[in-house]
């Protein structure tokens, strides 16, 4: 822990300007993926991302939800594999 604090104290302002946005981008990967794959639940995923980032398991699960949401149906339609989309219950 002492090495980590000495590393942080030795960083310049330019290094902080690079490291902090990079760390935030990594922390919010599920939200970024949800933006590209599943806009329907973007707000929910962004809100849940804040506490889920503290747990690797919850964060990983949130990545799965962000990627597999409704994008899977859209991808199947684009690939013309509509017959593999399960029928919706009416």
Secondary structure as the mmCIF struct_conf table of DSSP 4:
data_model
#
loop_
_struct_conf.conf_type_id
_struct_conf.id
_struct_conf.beg_label_comp_id
_struct_conf.beg_label_asym_id
_struct_conf.beg_label_seq_id
_struct_conf.end_label_comp_id
_struct_conf.end_label_asym_id
_struct_conf.end_label_seq_id
HELX_RH_AL_P HELX_RH_AL_P1 UNK A 2 UNK A 9
TURN_TY1_P TURN_TY1_P1 UNK A 10 UNK A 10
HELX_RH_AL_P HELX_RH_AL_P2 UNK A 13 UNK A 27
TURN_TY1_P TURN_TY1_P2 UNK A 28 UNK A 28
HELX_RH_AL_P HELX_RH_AL_P3 UNK A 29 UNK A 37
HELX_RH_3T_P HELX_RH_3T_P1 UNK A 39 UNK A 41
HELX_RH_AL_P HELX_RH_AL_P4 UNK A 42 UNK A 52
TURN_TY1_P TURN_TY1_P3 UNK A 53 UNK A 54
HELX_RH_AL_P HELX_RH_AL_P5 UNK A 56 UNK A 68
BEND BEND1 UNK A 69 UNK A 69
TURN_TY1_P TURN_TY1_P4 UNK A 70 UNK A 70
HELX_RH_AL_P HELX_RH_AL_P6 UNK A 71 UNK A 78
TURN_TY1_P TURN_TY1_P5 UNK A 79 UNK A 80
HELX_RH_3T_P HELX_RH_3T_P2 UNK A 82 UNK A 84
BEND BEND2 UNK A 85 UNK A 85
HELX_LH_PP_P HELX_LH_PP_P1 UNK A 86 UNK A 89
#
